[in-house]
C-alpha cells in the first residue's frame, strides 16, 4: 500500500513554483508577475487570497517586491 502523501497547503505549492520559475530564469530580475487573478487561474486555486498569501510571504523574505498600483516584481540581483 502506498504511503499517504502529506497534505501541502496550496500557498506553499505556489511559493515553490514561483521560486522555481525565478531560479530557472523563466521569470528574470525585473519581471512583472501576472495578476493575482491570472495566478489563481494558473495554479487552479479558487481564491485569489491564497495567491496573495504566497506573494506576501515572498515579499517578506525579499524574493519579490511590490509597487502599489504597479504590480509585483522579481528584484534585481544584488
Backbone as a chain_set.jsonl record, in Angstrom:
{"seq": "XXXXXXXXXXXXXXXXXXXXXXXXXXXXXXXXXXXXXXXXXXXXXXXXXXXXXXXXXXXXXXXXXXXXXXXXXXXXXX", "coords": {"N": [[0.847, -1.186, 0.0], [0.622, 2.219, -0.899], [2.415, 4.908, 0.666], [0.656, 7.344, 2.474], [0.312, 10.635, 1.165], [1.586, 13.582, 2.514], [-0.409, 16.372, 3.266], [-0.048, 19.313, 1.446], [-0.261, 22.705, 1.812], [-1.919, 24.901, -0.505], [-0.776, 27.468, -0.857], [1.9, 27.052, -0.247], [2.711, 25.382, -2.309], [2.446, 27.149, -4.421], [4.365, 29.085, -3.711], [6.704, 27.505, -3.931], [6.668, 26.966, -6.684], [6.852, 29.536, -7.816], [9.379, 30.269, -6.858], [10.901, 28.366, -8.254], [10.467, 29.158, -10.908], [11.746, 31.629, -10.883], [14.382, 30.866, -10.223], [15.019, 29.286, -12.433], [15.173, 31.12, -14.398], [13.022, 31.691, -15.932], [11.358, 33.652, -14.986], [12.936, 36.377, -14.893], [15.144, 38.818, -13.176], [13.45, 41.858, -12.554], [11.177, 41.104, -13.858], [7.665, 41.337, -14.203], [5.162, 39.922, -12.295], [2.291, 37.95, -13.201], [-1.157, 39.029, -12.732], [-2.944, 38.639, -9.583], [-5.333, 37.353, -10.062], [-4.846, 36.065, -12.525], [-2.765, 34.385, -11.704], [-4.114, 32.809, -9.822], [-5.761, 31.395, -11.532], [-3.81, 30.084, -13.078], [-2.601, 28.425, -11.132], [-4.752, 26.995, -10.405], [-6.416, 27.524, -8.152], [-9.152, 28.336, -6.087], [-9.344, 30.737, -4.824], [-8.237, 34.041, -4.775], [-7.012, 35.024, -2.563], [-5.377, 33.039, -1.588], [-3.243, 33.077, -3.383], [-2.374, 35.669, -2.865], [-1.491, 35.323, -0.256], [0.766, 33.671, -0.629], [2.364, 35.392, -2.203], [2.713, 37.527, -0.427], [4.303, 36.322, 1.552], [6.614, 35.808, 0.023], [7.358, 38.418, -0.57], [7.909, 39.372, 1.99], [10.175, 37.86, 2.564], [11.938, 38.926, 0.832], [12.133, 37.977, -1.728], [10.477, 38.792, -3.703], [9.121, 41.945, -4.782], [6.774, 44.573, -4.24], [4.979, 47.19, -5.9], [2.78, 49.646, -5.138], [-0.106, 49.783, -6.998], [1.245, 49.205, -9.336], [2.208, 46.57, -9.478], [3.689, 43.307, -8.817], [7.053, 42.323, -8.595], [10.072, 40.628, -9.671], [12.983, 41.024, -7.869], [15.979, 42.866, -8.762], [19.139, 41.237, -9.015], [21.596, 41.287, -6.426]], "CA": [[0.0, 0.0, 0.0], [1.451, 3.429, -0.948], [2.422, 5.777, 1.834], [-0.185, 8.522, 2.244], [1.054, 11.877, 0.959], [1.285, 14.644, 3.462], [-1.092, 17.494, 2.643], [0.735, 20.532, 1.312], [-1.158, 23.818, 1.52], [-1.78, 25.47, -1.839], [0.137, 28.605, -0.89], [3.281, 26.544, -0.261], [2.942, 24.895, -3.671], [2.621, 28.352, -5.238], [5.681, 29.632, -3.355], [7.735, 26.643, -4.518], [6.671, 27.131, -8.133], [7.386, 30.868, -8.13], [10.829, 30.188, -6.635], [11.484, 27.587, -9.351], [10.427, 29.989, -12.114], [12.795, 32.64, -10.731], [15.682, 30.178, -10.272], [15.267, 28.772, -13.782], [15.31, 32.239, -15.328], [11.769, 31.928, -16.643], [10.958, 34.972, -14.503], [14.214, 37.0, -14.548], [15.064, 40.069, -12.425], [12.674, 42.905, -13.194], [9.947, 40.536, -14.434], [6.423, 41.607, -13.502], [4.328, 38.73, -12.169], [0.894, 38.093, -13.625], [-2.084, 39.471, -11.686], [-3.355, 37.574, -8.667], [-6.403, 36.599, -10.732], [-4.213, 35.175, -13.503], [-2.021, 33.354, -10.97], [-5.097, 31.882, -9.251], [-6.167, 30.511, -12.63], [-2.651, 29.259, -13.416], [-2.388, 27.417, -10.092], [-6.025, 26.315, -10.208], [-6.939, 27.712, -6.8], [-10.406, 29.061, -6.18], [-9.318, 32.001, -4.1], [-7.074, 34.913, -5.004], [-6.347, 35.253, -1.276], [-4.318, 32.026, -1.479], [-2.126, 33.619, -4.152], [-1.873, 36.83, -2.122], [-0.749, 34.808, 0.894], [2.075, 33.232, -1.128], [3.121, 36.573, -2.628], [3.081, 38.262, 0.788], [5.448, 35.627, 2.16], [7.793, 36.03, -0.825], [7.761, 39.818, -0.394], [8.509, 39.464, 3.328], [11.504, 37.232, 2.543], [12.77, 39.668, -0.117], [12.229, 37.266, -3.005], [9.674, 39.601, -4.621], [8.765, 43.24, -4.209], [5.562, 45.124, -4.823], [4.783, 48.631, -6.019], [1.345, 49.931, -5.094], [-0.697, 50.2, -8.265], [2.032, 48.764, -10.485], [2.307, 45.118, -9.511], [4.709, 42.583, -8.062], [8.193, 42.117, -9.476], [11.261, 39.91, -9.214], [14.005, 42.044, -7.659], [17.273, 42.74, -9.426], [20.152, 40.585, -8.188], [22.493, 42.229, -5.738]], "C": [[0.888, 1.244, 0.0], [1.335, 4.241, 0.339], [1.541, 6.988, 1.553], [0.681, 9.778, 2.104], [0.608, 12.901, 1.982], [0.636, 15.799, 2.7], [-0.168, 18.702, 2.615], [-0.221, 21.669, 0.969], [-0.875, 24.421, 0.143], [-0.777, 26.616, -1.878], [1.592, 28.154, -0.904], [3.659, 26.017, -1.646], [3.2, 26.08, -4.604], [3.982, 28.981, -4.974], [6.786, 28.82, -4.023], [7.815, 26.838, -6.031], [7.229, 28.497, -8.533], [8.904, 30.866, -7.94], [11.522, 29.444, -7.78], [11.519, 28.412, -10.636], [11.505, 31.075, -12.061], [14.168, 31.986, -10.891], [16.025, 29.709, -11.683], [15.48, 29.888, -14.806], [14.052, 32.501, -16.137], [11.196, 33.3, -16.266], [12.234, 35.668, -14.021], [14.033, 38.265, -13.702], [14.336, 41.143, -13.238], [11.362, 42.417, -13.784], [8.748, 40.894, -13.562], [5.584, 40.333, -13.483], [2.944, 38.995, -12.732], [0.034, 38.562, -12.441], [-2.435, 38.301, -10.765], [-4.461, 36.731, -9.288], [-5.807, 35.601, -11.723], [-3.433, 34.058, -12.81], [-2.973, 32.341, -10.334], [-5.588, 30.907, -10.315], [-5.035, 29.56, -13.008], [-2.478, 28.107, -12.421], [-3.664, 26.672, -9.713], [-6.472, 26.323, -8.746], [-8.16, 28.607, -6.902], [-10.39, 30.443, -5.57], [-8.047, 32.786, -4.412], [-6.335, 35.175, -3.692], [-5.241, 34.23, -1.036], [-3.072, 32.498, -2.21], [-1.524, 34.806, -3.405], [-1.057, 36.394, -0.907], [0.658, 34.389, 0.472], [2.937, 34.438, -1.504], [3.576, 37.377, -1.417], [4.292, 37.633, 1.458], [6.713, 35.887, 1.348], [8.258, 37.478, -0.772], [8.458, 39.98, 0.954], [9.907, 38.87, 3.377], [12.442, 37.913, 1.545], [12.905, 39.011, -1.478], [11.399, 37.927, -4.098], [9.534, 40.979, -3.992], [7.553, 43.782, -4.948], [5.603, 46.633, -4.864], [3.287, 48.86, -6.079], [0.867, 50.441, -6.445], [0.049, 49.737, -9.502], [2.143, 47.249, -10.604], [3.399, 44.576, -8.624], [5.794, 42.16, -9.029], [9.249, 41.234, -8.812], [12.353, 40.966, -9.038], [15.262, 41.789, -8.497], [18.246, 42.071, -8.484], [21.094, 41.611, -7.587], [23.863, 41.649, -5.599]], "O": [[1.814, 1.331, 0.806], [0.297, 4.253, 1.0], [1.667, 7.602, 0.494], [1.656, 9.957, 2.834], [-0.579, 13.059, 2.269], [1.086, 16.159, 1.612], [0.422, 19.069, 3.631], [-0.915, 21.611, -0.046], [0.268, 24.445, -0.311], [-0.005, 26.727, -2.831], [2.433, 28.813, -1.515], [4.792, 26.188, -2.095], [4.071, 26.016, -5.472], [4.678, 29.369, -5.913], [7.703, 29.389, -4.616], [8.908, 26.871, -6.595], [7.996, 28.596, -9.491], [9.633, 31.404, -8.774], [12.6, 29.842, -8.222], [12.504, 28.364, -11.373], [12.108, 31.401, -13.084], [15.019, 32.501, -11.616], [17.189, 29.733, -12.082], [15.91, 29.639, -15.933], [14.014, 33.432, -16.941], [10.632, 34.008, -17.1], [12.579, 35.555, -12.845], [12.91, 38.737, -13.525], [14.572, 41.312, -14.435], [10.52, 43.226, -14.171], [8.802, 40.772, -12.338], [5.325, 39.736, -14.528], [2.477, 40.134, -12.739], [0.463, 38.492, -11.289], [-2.25, 37.136, -11.116], [-4.519, 35.523, -9.062], [-6.209, 34.438, -11.76], [-3.437, 32.917, -13.272], [-2.677, 31.147, -10.308], [-5.805, 29.729, -10.03], [-5.267, 28.372, -13.232], [-2.239, 26.964, -12.813], [-3.661, 25.829, -8.816], [-6.849, 25.296, -8.181], [-8.195, 29.531, -7.715], [-11.313, 31.231, -5.773], [-6.936, 32.264, -4.323], [-5.151, 35.514, -3.71], [-4.265, 34.53, -0.348], [-1.96, 32.335, -1.708], [-0.302, 34.934, -3.322], [-0.053, 37.021, -0.571], [1.632, 34.72, 1.147], [4.116, 34.489, -1.155], [4.709, 37.858, -1.385], [5.205, 38.339, 1.885], [7.77, 36.157, 1.918], [9.452, 37.738, -0.917], [9.485, 40.652, 1.045], [10.744, 39.329, 4.154], [13.605, 37.528, 1.422], [13.712, 39.448, -2.299], [11.594, 37.653, -5.282], [9.801, 41.155, -2.803], [7.336, 43.489, -6.124], [6.178, 47.28, -3.989], [2.604, 48.337, -6.959], [1.39, 51.426, -6.965], [-0.466, 49.864, -10.613], [2.169, 46.71, -11.71], [3.961, 45.285, -7.789], [5.514, 41.7, -10.136], [9.315, 41.109, -7.59], [12.621, 41.728, -9.967], [15.559, 40.658, -8.882], [18.195, 42.303, -7.276], [21.351, 42.664, -8.171], [24.754, 42.294, -5.046]]}, "num_chains": 1, "name": "protein.A"}
